[in-house]
Amino acid sequence: MRSRHVAERGGLVVGSNGQGDTMVDVFTCYENALSQLLEQLGRDHPRLAEVELLRGRLLENIAQTRQHGDTEARRAERSEIRGGLDRLARETPELDASFTDLVFSPAPTDEAGAAAAAMAERVFLAYSHEDQGFAHKLAANLRDAGVPVWVDRWDIQPGENWSQAINDAVYDCGQFLIVLSPAAVASADVQAELAVALDEKKAIVPVLYQECRIPYRVRLIQYVDYTARGPDDEAALSQLLRALGVERAARAAEREEQELEAIRRDREIMEEYWSGDDYRVELQKERREKSGDY
């Protein structure tokens, strides 16, 4: 069976890098690894029932964690299940990788689906071009903070139809950030973009750049007030990042790091155990018991 060293992050991509790249959370990697493990074993393998049992426990653990949050008990159970699957893989010649290897292996991706998922993470920036000095600086600050902001002047490529590109970006974005000002309220383009975002039930995040008559359908949404502050204001930027969910994403990424560290630590322990005399003695004993040779 192939064996390779797994680094701390092991090449596993989690969270978002703010550049529109598609990221995969560690629980999705568990699910992908389980699917690959079952595919390699085949339906008629004598150890399939063992894998199915461990698979069911792991999927239930993941479901409970996603719904109710993680606990020490759930983390300990995942560690136990990983160990069981790794041991089974090591003892099964048909498998050319351990379960942990499969977790860290990239799953096949659908390029079209990956592109759609990347766009769904982006934040569409709606603004009047009269306000582009403020809007572009604000967008640059957000990108520096890791927010994948879509800006027409930056993201529409040569040869693209301008109207179609904007229309597609509004439909496909995850959040809609609108810079409010008298010019924006008077802009037919900005209002049309807002109408589509509202109809598509996008998450609307208003930024009040200049005092104006806020559109009726946006009035009930709390805005971030920049009227007395510039685009570089740290307090306002921090408030805007919270509104865009960046802090929530950071906490999720921290939990992912903890899970990856647990996987790495368990792997080191198991590798040490597998290379020692205790494992070889235990394995020989199990084989004698299965063969009836006592």
C-alpha positions in Angstrom: 0.0 0.0 0.0 1.3 3.5 -0.9 2.3 5.6 2.1 3.3 9.2 2.1 4.0 11.9 4.7 1.1 14.3 5.3 2.1 17.8 6.1 0.1 19.9 8.6 -2.2 21.2 6.0 -1.5 18.3 3.7 -2.6 20.2 0.6 -6.2 20.3 1.9 -7.8 23.6 1.0 -10.3 25.0 3.5 -12.2 28.2 3.9 -11.8 30.9 1.2 -8.8 32.7 0.0 -10.7 35.8 -1.1 -9.8 35.3 -4.8 -12.8 33.3 -5.9 -11.0 29.9 -5.7 -13.2 27.0 -4.8 -12.5 25.8 -1.3 -13.5 22.5 0.3 -14.2 22.0 4.0 -12.7 19.1 5.9 -16.0 17.3 6.4 -16.7 17.3 2.7 -13.2 15.8 2.3 -14.2 13.0 4.7 -17.3 12.3 2.6 -15.3 12.2 -0.6 -12.7 9.9 1.0 -15.5 7.5 2.1 -16.8 7.4 -1.4 -13.4 6.7 -2.8 -12.8 4.0 -0.2 -16.0 2.2 -1.1 -15.3 2.4 -4.8 -11.9 0.9 -4.4 -13.2 -2.0 -2.2 -16.1 -3.0 -4.4 -19.4 -4.4 -3.4 -18.3 -8.0 -2.9 -15.3 -7.3 -0.6 -15.3 -9.4 2.6 -14.5 -6.3 4.7 -17.2 -4.1 3.2 -19.5 -4.5 6.2 -16.7 -3.1 8.5 -16.3 -0.1 6.3 -20.0 0.5 6.1 -20.3 0.4 9.9 -17.5 3.0 10.3 -18.8 5.0 7.4 -22.3 5.2 9.0 -20.8 6.3 12.3 -18.6 9.0 10.7 -21.5 10.4 8.6 -23.7 10.6 11.6 -21.0 12.3 13.5 -20.6 14.9 10.7 -24.3 15.5 10.5 -24.6 16.0 14.2 -21.6 18.4 14.2 -22.9 20.4 11.3 -26.3 20.8 13.0 -25.4 21.2 16.6 -21.7 22.2 16.7 -18.5 20.3 17.6 -17.7 18.8 21.0 -14.8 17.0 22.6 -16.8 13.7 22.4 -17.5 14.1 18.7 -13.8 14.9 18.0 -12.7 11.9 20.0 -15.2 9.7 18.0 -13.9 11.0 14.7 -10.4 10.2 15.8 -11.4 6.7 16.7 -13.2 6.2 13.4 -10.2 7.6 11.4 -7.9 5.2 13.2 -10.2 2.3 12.4 -10.5 3.1 8.7 -6.7 3.7 8.4 -6.0 0.3 10.1 -8.5 -1.4 7.8 -6.9 0.2 4.7 -3.4 -0.8 5.8 -4.5 -4.4 6.2 -6.3 -4.6 2.9 -4.0 -5.2 -0.1 -6.6 -4.0 -2.6 -6.4 -0.5 -1.2 -3.5 1.6 -2.3 -4.0 4.5 0.1 -5.0 4.9 3.8 -8.2 6.7 4.6 -6.2 9.8 5.7 -4.4 9.8 2.4 -7.8 9.9 0.7 -9.0 12.7 2.9 -6.0 14.8 1.7 -6.4 13.8 -1.9 -8.3 16.2 -4.1 -11.6 14.9 -5.3 -12.5 15.1 -9.0 -14.2 18.4 -9.7 -16.7 19.6 -12.3 -15.0 22.7 -13.7 -18.4 24.4 -14.5 -19.7 23.6 -11.0 -16.5 24.8 -9.4 -16.7 28.1 -11.3 -20.3 28.5 -10.2 -19.4 27.8 -6.6 -16.6 30.3 -6.7 -18.9 33.0 -8.1 -21.5 32.3 -5.3 -18.9 33.3 -2.8 -18.3 36.7 -4.3 -19.7 40.0 -3.3 -21.2 42.2 -6.1 -20.3 45.9 -5.7 -23.1 48.2 -6.9 -22.2 51.9 -7.1 -22.6 55.0 -9.2 -19.5 55.8 -11.3 -19.6 59.3 -9.9 -18.6 57.6 -6.6 -16.0 55.3 -8.0 -13.1 56.9 -6.2 -14.7 55.9 -2.8 -16.1 52.6 -4.1 -12.9 51.4 -5.7 -10.8 52.2 -2.6 -13.4 50.4 -0.4 -13.3 47.4 -2.7 -9.5 47.3 -2.6 -9.6 47.3 1.2 -12.1 44.5 1.2 -10.0 42.4 -1.2 -7.0 43.0 1.1 -9.1 41.6 3.9 -9.8 38.5 1.9 -13.3 39.4 0.6 -13.8 38.3 -3.1 -15.5 41.5 -4.3 -16.7 41.7 -7.9 -16.1 45.1 -9.5 -17.3 45.9 -13.0 -14.2 48.0 -13.9 -11.9 45.3 -12.7 -13.6 42.0 -13.5 -15.2 42.5 -16.9 -12.8 41.1 -19.5 -12.0 42.6 -22.9 -14.6 41.5 -25.5 -17.3 40.8 -22.9 -20.7 42.4 -23.3 -20.8 44.9 -20.4 -24.5 44.7 -19.7 -24.6 40.9 -19.8 -21.5 40.5 -17.6 -23.1 42.8 -14.9 -26.4 41.0 -15.2 -24.7 37.6 -14.8 -22.6 38.8 -11.9 -25.7 40.0 -10.0 -27.5 36.7 -10.6 -24.6 34.6 -9.5 -23.1 36.5 -6.6 -23.6 35.5 -2.9 -24.0 39.0 -1.5 -24.9 42.4 -2.9 -23.0 45.4 -1.5 -24.5 48.7 -2.5 -22.8 52.1 -2.0 -25.7 54.6 -1.3 -25.4 58.2 -2.3 -27.6 60.7 -4.2 -25.9 59.7 -7.4 -26.5 56.0 -6.7 -30.2 56.6 -5.9 -30.6 58.6 -9.1 -28.7 56.0 -11.2 -31.0 53.8 -13.3 -28.3 51.2 -13.6 -27.7 50.9 -9.8 -31.5 50.7 -9.2 -31.9 48.0 -11.8 -29.0 46.0 -10.3 -30.7 46.4 -6.8 -34.0 45.3 -8.2 -32.5 42.1 -9.5 -30.6 41.4 -6.3 -33.8 41.9 -4.2 -35.9 39.7 -6.6 -33.2 37.0 -6.4 -33.2 37.3 -2.6 -29.6 38.1 -2.4 -28.1 39.2 1.0 -28.1 43.0 0.7 -25.3 44.9 2.6 -25.8 48.7 2.3 -23.0 51.2 2.8 -24.1 54.8 3.3 -21.5 56.9 1.6 -23.5 60.2 1.4 -26.8 61.2 2.9 -29.6 60.4 0.5 -33.2 59.1 0.3 -32.6 55.3 0.8 -34.7 53.2 -1.5 -37.8 51.8 0.2 -36.9 48.1 0.0 -33.5 48.8 1.6 -34.6 51.0 4.5 -35.2 48.1 6.9 -31.6 46.8 6.4 -29.0 48.3 8.7 -26.4 50.1 6.8 -22.7 50.7 7.5 -22.3 54.5 8.0 -19.4 56.0 6.0 -20.8 59.5 5.8 -18.3 61.0 8.2 -15.5 58.5 7.4 -13.3 57.7 4.5 -12.9 54.3 2.8 -9.8 53.6 4.9 -11.5 54.0 8.3 -10.7 50.9 10.3 -13.7 51.0 12.6 -16.1 51.2 9.6 -14.2 48.5 7.7 -14.4 46.2 10.7 -18.1 46.7 10.9 -18.5 46.1 7.2 -16.4 42.9 7.4 -18.7 41.6 10.2 -21.7 42.4 8.0 -20.2 40.4 5.2 -19.6 37.4 7.5 -15.8 37.5 7.4 -15.5 36.9 11.1 -17.8 33.9 10.9 -15.7 32.5 8.1 -12.5 33.1 10.2 -14.0 31.1 13.1 -15.0 28.3 10.7 -11.5 28.3 9.3 -10.0 28.0 12.8 -12.2 25.0 13.5 -11.0 23.5 10.2 -7.4 24.0 11.3 -8.1 22.3 14.6 -9.6 19.3 12.8 -6.6 19.1 10.4 -4.2 19.3 13.3 -6.0 16.4 15.0 -5.8 14.3 11.8 -2.1 15.0 11.5 -1.5 14.1 15.2 -3.4 10.9 14.9 -1.6 10.0 11.7 1.8 10.4 13.4 0.7 8.2 16.4 -0.7 5.5 14.1 2.5 5.6 11.9 4.6 5.1 15.0 2.3 2.3 16.1 2.3 0.5 12.7 6.1 0.6 12.6 6.5 -1.0 16.0 6.6 -4.5 17.3 3.2 -4.3 19.2 1.3 -3.9 15.9 3.1 -6.8 14.2 2.5 -9.1 17.1 -1.2 -8.1 17.3 -1.6 -8.5 13.5 -0.1 -12.0 13.6 -2.4 -13.0 16.5 -5.5 -11.8 14.6 -4.4 -13.7 11.5 -3.9 -16.9 13.5 -7.3 -16.5 15.1 -9.0 -16.0 11.8 -7.3 -19.0 10.3 -8.1 -21.2 13.3 -4.4 -21.8 14.0 -4.0 -21.3 17.8 
